[in-house]
Amino acid sequence: MTPASVASTDALRARAASDPRGAVKDAARQFEAIFMQELMKSMRQATLSSGLLDNEGTKLGREMLDTQFATQMTGMPGGLSELIARQLERQIGEPQAAAPAPAALPVAKGARAAEFSALNGRQRQAAFVQAHRQAAQAAEQQTGIPASFMLAQAAHESGWGQRQIRNADGSSANNLFGIKAGSGWKGAVAEVMTTEFVDGKPRKLVQRFRAYASAEESFRDYARLMTGSSRYSQVLASGGDAKRFAQGLQAAGYATDPAYADKLARIIDTTVRLQRAAA
């Protein structure tokens, strides 16, 4: 334990004696900050690959940036710290003899687990947006497509980073947009089982997808795809209209799912709100 953490623990103990509820909130925020730092670290490991330019300086820089992002996302309304604080405050305010009846325990546990799962999902979404924000902004400069729209599409295609295309060795292919490897693709390829809609019905098929060295490269290739083909002219002309953007992608045949545009439009709303909250 570092001197700083010892001092922080002593301060919490001292405050707990005079202001237990205030100490609970401080402890909850500290736990959330640690959780978010570990989450950012895991996402970095999943989306970045070691390269020749990596050194101790760049690694330290990424760690400092992740810590900054985690601090910004800690304490957000409806976040993990609020859930922890509420649970601890209930324990503080309840007499020991007032335990819930055994028959009520499964319902209470189920409700709390569902609440925690929803909050954990929101934290993952916020971390995904922060992790890829700079790459999306760079792609926006090239395409004119709002960064929040591209972040939403990457989130939809990858399940907020939890459903990634993987290489044969299990490593991430860093293909956040589900771009397939056609005959003109000369780079690395990952072959995976995926769901495609044929005549409106879902079918499991093995497909070849492009594989990249990093998530940033995935955003750059997506930008080249959008600007290099006339079929996506409606997408580029959508401006800041989320519905037109989503419908333009579906009309261009980007995906076979007949509900693709509606699903994407809903996720765009989520990424826009997350970016506003982090601003």
Secondary structure by P-SEA (a helix, b strand, c coil): ccaaaaaaaaaaaaaaaccaaaaaaaaaaaaaaaaaaaaaaaaaaacccccccccaaaaaaaaaaaaaaaaaaccccccaaaaaaaaaaaaaaccccccccccaaaaaaaaaaaaaaaaaaaaaaaaaaaaaaaaaaaaaaaccccaaaaaaaaaaaacccccccccccccccccccccccccccccbbbbbbbbbbcccbbbbbbbbbbbbccaaaaaaaaaaaaaacccccccccccccaaaaaaaaaaaccccccaaaaaaaaaaaaaaaaaaaac
